[in-house]
Amino acid sequence: MDNFSQFPPSFLYLGQGYLGGTVPAQTPVFIFFAAFYFVLLHRSIYGRAFRVIGFASTARAGRGSR
């Protein structure tokens, strides 16, 4: 494969490589970030506050948040 972009092969592997010949290399990265955001939104006080309030300013005022 010719590399015309001058990026290192390790960087190109993230976008074009496969793990074990079948699983795209982006899959573990996606799973990591999906798990991170799940924990952030469902297990932290910030995520719970966002879930309760959302974008409703009246609910935010009733809860006492800024």
GIMOWO-V571343 format. One record per pair of residues at least 24 apart in sequence whose ideal C-beta (glycine too) atoms are under 7 Angstrom apart, sorted by the first residue. I is the first residue (numbers start at 1). J is the second residue. Records with the same first field share a line. If there is no record, write none. Layout:
I = J / J
//
This chain:
none
//
